[in-house]
Amino acid sequence: MNAYIKIRCHRFIKIMCGQNGKFKCLSILLLVLSTSGCGYHLQATDRPMGGLQIDSLSIPLMASPSSSLGFEGYFTKVIRREFLSQSKIPFASKDKAAAVLIGHVREIRTEPVGYRSTSKTVNGRTYNYETTSSRWLIMRLDAKLLDRKTGKIIWAEKSMEERVTYNLGTDSTGTPDPLKTRYNQKKATEKIAQLFAQRFYLKTMERF
């Protein structure tokens, strides 16, 4: 049975199990497995599929165009943490790991999402104007997984993109608060790193 059908069956089971209770999920799983056309085989989801053997993994520091101090270390740390939380593949140094996940953040930008109306009175006259209340944080990166010994590319994808919104911080009077904004942006960065890590994980685990 071809890989496309296997992947579709795999995703169908995951979706249905997420929407049903434990016993319904078991019934769906048994039904799918008993269907001769599915070609689905039981296999642990925390290990690469299709015979791909990865005994250890390294995720080196991911380069980026950010001028923010510590961004690359923080971003890579979240990627590693998220990947490790879902996979049983142990981490190793770059020169000893069986596979190396290399990522390069190519672009980081923000775009306005929402606005809020603000009024200000000057010399008895009231002025109304709009200010940005939230923004998109958008990141684009290239990533590839390499077999360290052979140098063979296991998978590669360019221009992967994720975006998350964050609020611009203000104090009780509505005055912009740079510290709150910086904190919100950092949390958005963490969320984007988690989203990328999930995509890396799925691409690695679903190899056929």
N, C-alpha and C positions, 0 to 999 in steps of 0.2 A: 504494500500500500504506500502511495507516495507521501512525501513529507508534508505537503500542504494539508492533506486530509487529517494527518496525525495532529498537526498544530491546531487545526480547527476544532477537533474533538477535545484536545487538551484545554483550550480556552473555553469551550462550551461547558465543560465540567466545572471549571473554576468559577465561571459566571453564575451557573445554576446553584452551586454550593453556597455562594455568597448570598443568594436570594432566598434560600430555603433552610429549614431546620436541619439538625444533624441526621435524623432518620430519613427525611426526604432526600437529603444529599446522598446517603448510602444507596437508596433505591435508584436514584438517577445514575450513580456510578456503575452499579451492577448492570443496569439496563444497557448503558453505553458499551461496557466491556463485553456483554454478551452478543452485541451486534457484530456480525461478521464483517461488515463493510467498514467498520471504524478503523481497525488496525491499531488501536490504542493499547499500549502496554504499561502496566503499573511500574512506576519508577519514582524514586525519591525526588522531590522538587527542589531540594537544596543541593543537588549535584548536577553537573552538566549532563545533557541528554545526548542520545545518539552515539554513544561510545566515546565521546570526547573526554579525555582524561586530564584533569588539572589537579595535581596533588598539592600545589601551593601557588600563591598569587602575590604579586607585588604591584602596588599602585604608587609610582613615584610622584613627587611634587608636580602639580599641574601648572604650567606656565600661563600667564594671563597679561593683558595690557593694563591691568588695574594699577593705579599709583597708591592705592590704600595700603598702608603698612600692615603686613600680616595676612592680607587677603588670600594669597595662594596657599599658605599653610592651613588657614582655617577652612577654606573651600575643600582642599584635599582631605583634611581630617574628617569632615562630614561625609564625603564620598566613601572613605574607608569604613567609617563607623556604620553607615547604612548598609553597605555591601556585606560587612561581617555579620550584621544582625540577621540577615536573611540566608546567608550561605554558611556551610560547614567547611568551606575551603580555608585552610590556614594561611596567614600572611607570612611572607619571607622577604629577605632582602632582594634587591633587584638582580644581583649576580648569582643568586641561589634559587630563586623562584622558578617553577615550571612555566608559568605564564606571566606576562607583564601587561598591565592595562595602562596605556598612555593616553593622556588627555591634554588638550591645549585649548584654553579659552581664547577664542578669536575676537569676541566682541562683547562689551558690556554697555548697555545704554538704558536710559529711562525715558518714558513718555507719559504725558498727563493722562489721567483717567477721568477724574471728577473735579468739579469746581464748587466752591461755596461763595455765597454773596456776602460781602462785608461792607459796612457803611462807616464813614468817618466824618465827624463834624469839624470844620475848620473855619474860624471867624464867623460862626453863625450859619454857615452853609454846610449841608450834608451831601457827601459824595458817596455814591454806591459804586462798587467795583467787585470784580470776581478774582478770587485767588484759587490756586490749585489745592485741592484737599487730599488727593491721592495720586499715586503714579504707578506705572508699570515698571518693574525691574526686568529687563530682558537680557538673557545671556545666550550666546551661540558658541559652540565648541566643536572640535574634531576629536574623535576617539578611535582607538583601535586596540585589539587584544592580540598579543604576539606570543608565539611559542618561543621561549627564550633560547632553547638549544638549536632549533632549526632556523629561526628567524621568520618562519611562516606566519602570515597574517591569518588568524582564526576568524576574526571579523573586523570590519572597519566601517565607519560612517562619518561623513563630513557634514558640517553645518547643522548639527543637532541643536534644537532651540527649545528653551523653556522660558516661561514668563510668570511672574507672580506680582500681585498688587501689594502696595504698602501705603499706610497713611502718613501724611506729613504732620509732624508733631506740633502742637500748640499748647500754650499755657491756659490758665483759666480765663484770661482776657482775650484769647484768640491770637495772641502774639506768637509768631513762629518760634518753635523750640528746637534748635539744631540737635541737641542731645537725644531728644525723643525720636526725631527723624532718623538719626544715625542708628539708633537701636532698632527701629522698625525696618530699616533697610538691611541691617544685619540678619534679622529674623527671616526676611524675604530671601536673602542670599542662602541661608541655611535650607529653606524650603526648596529652592531651585536645585541645590546640591543633592538633596534627597530624591528629587524627581529624576535627575540625571542618573543617580546611583541605581534607582529602580530599573531604568531603561538598560543600563549596562548589565545588570543582573539578569534580566529577562533575555537579553540577546545572548548571554553566555549560557544560561540554563536551557535554552530552547534550540540549541544547535542540533541539526540532523545531518 
